[in-house]
Amino acid sequence: MKEGDKVILSFEYGPSTKPEIHPMSIAILKHLYAKNIQVYGFALWPDGNFMSTEAFSEVSHDYGKKYGIDYVNLGYKPGAEAVVKGIAADIRALYTVDLKGTPIDDLPMMQGVVNVEDFDFVFSLSAGYPGATEWVQYACDPKKIPLSTGCTSIQVTDILPYVENGQIRGILAGMPGAAEYESLVEVELKKMGITGKPGKASGMMAAQSIAHVIIVLFIIF
């Protein structure tokens, strides 16, 4: 992707899956912001409003990004796959205001945005239904928009067939995937002369590994 591209970041997770998926959202925002790519936040889950607000608040200021120009948070709409279909067909028929209640016509980065075909990429942060599968079936595959996803470890087997078919370009699988992506982003940012706080998933992986060792020892002994 190049500077000025438009990316949908869809938040489909809540507090119970936050440890696995939220670090992905932070790392993705850092990566996109560093490349000066415009980010459009959507939420297919009600809790996605809280997750997206927290992620944007944590990262946007550090990268000097301005709301309505560099990023926007359109928030949650009920309807599951119907929302994805609406985004694919006519965003303005579905969203008249953003999460803050600002009319979308007042947001500079919404000018000329009509449907999913006006975006260069979609990234689904998915903990289940509705999530990545619905983006494949009702928007990205029919409209030929590239899609990737970050999901919980338990979802990987459900998502892999879409990856193998080329309908999903790539997958971040659970906390290990988040930690690996954090490391790659940190390397990329250092090359660009950007420094920042280390990601949380890498630190949590150490604790998870210790917990797994303890469980194995209990099983053996």
N, C-alpha and C positions, 0 to 999 in steps of 0.2 A: 504494500500500500504506500501511497505517496501523500505528501503534504496537501491538505485541503480535502482529502477524501472524507466521506461520511460513513459512520459505523453505528449500527444499532447494538446496544448492549442491553440485553433483556435479563431482568432479575427474577428468577423463579426458584427462590429458596427462602428459608426462614431461620429463626434462631437455632433450631435443632440441627441443621446442616451447615450452619455458619462456619464452624471450625474448618470444614473441608473446602467450602466454596468461596467464602469471603476473601481469603488471601488471593485467590485467582482474580477477583474483581479489582482488588487494589493493584496487583501487578499489571493487569491489562490496561487499567487507566494510566498508570505510569508510562507504559510502552506507547500507548496511543497519543498521550499528551506530548511526550518527547518528540514524536514525529509530526506534531501539529495537525493531528487528525480530529475532525469534529465528532463528538460523541453524543448520541441520542439515547437517553435512558427510557426504557419501558419496563413494566412489571406485569407479569401474568399471574402473580400471587399477591394477595393483600400485603403480606409481610415484605414483599419486594419494595414497597415504598420506604420502609425503614432501612432495609439493607442498601438500597441505592442512595438514599439521602446520606447515610453514614459514609459510604464509599466516596461519593463526590466531595463531601465535606473534608474528608481526610486527605485527599490528593490534590484537588483543584487549586487550592491556595498556594501550595508549594511550587506549582508549575506556572503560576501567574495566569491561570485561565479564568475567563470572565463568563458568567452565566448569560445564556442567550446568544453568545457569539461563538464560544468554543465548546460549550456543552449545554444540554438542556435535559430536564427530567420530566417526562410526560406522565409518569406514574402508572398506577393500576386502574384497569377497567375490568369489571366482571364479564364473564362470557367464555373464558378458556379459549378453545380453538376459534370461536367466533371473533375474538379480538385479533388473533393472528390473521384471519381472513380479512378483517377490516383494515389492518395495516397493509396487507397485500393489495387491497383494492382502492381505499380512499381514507387516508389518515385523518383528514380534516372532517370527515363525516363522523368519525369516532371520537376525536379529540378536538374540542374547541378551546380548551384552556390547558395549561400545564399543571403540574402537581401543586404549584404555588397559587394557582388561580389566575395566572396571567394569560390573557388571550394569545393564542399561538401566532396570530397575525402581527402581534407586537414584538415577536422575537425574531431578530435578524436572521438567525440560522435556519428558521423555518420557511423562509422565502423560497419558493420554487419546489418545496417538498410536498409531494402529493401522495405517493405510495412507496412500497418497498423497492420498487424499481429505481427510485432516486438515491438508493444507498449502494455503497460499494462492498459492504460486508455486514454480516450479522453474527454476533457472538451471543450464544445462549448460556447463561449461568443456571444450570438446571438441576433440581433435586427431585424431579418427578413430573407428574401431570398437573397442569399443562407445562410443556417445556420443549426440549430440543426436538422431540418427535413431531410435535405439532408445527414447529417452524419448518421442518423438512417437508411435511405433507401438504401444508396449506399456503406456504409462502415461498420459501427459498428454492425448492426443487421445481415447482411450476414456473417460477419467474426467473430461474437460473441465476440466483444471487448466492455467492459463496457463503457458506455457513460453517462455523466451528462451535464447539461446546466444551464447557467445563462442567463435570458432573460428579456425583458421589461415586465412591468405589463400587457400590452395589449395583449401580446402573450400567456399568461398563459393558456387560454382556448384551444388554438391550440396545446399546448405541452402536456397538462395533459393526453390525451388518450394514448400517448406513455409511460408516466410514469405508468399509470394504467396497461398497457400491459407488463410492465417490460422491455421495449425496451430502456427506459431512466431510470437510477438508481435514479436520484433525480433532483430537480430543485430549483434554486435560483430565486425568483420572484421579479423583480424590485428592487427599492430602499429599501423596507422593508426587502427583502431577503438578500440584500447586507449588511445591517446594522446588521441583526441577525448573519450572517456568520462572519462578522468582530468581533463581540463579542465572538463568539465561538473560533475563531482563536486566539484572544488575551488571552483567558483563557488557551488554549493549549500551547501557546508560554511561558506564565508565568510559567507553570508547567515544561517547559524545560529550564527555567532560561534565556529566551530571552525577552528583552524589546525593544520597538520601538515606533514609532509615532502612535497615534490612527488613526483609519480609518476615511475616510471622510463621508461615508454614514450615520454613526450614527449622526454626527453633522447636516447633511442636513435633516435628518428625523424630527428634531425639527422644522426647518424652514418650512418644508412641512406641518407638523401638524398645525402650526399656520396659514398657508395659507388656509388650509381646514376649520378651524374654522371661519376665516374671510368670506370665501365664503358662508358657511352655514348661518352666521349671515345676510349677504346681502340677501340671499334667504328668510329668515324668516321675516326680517324687511323691 
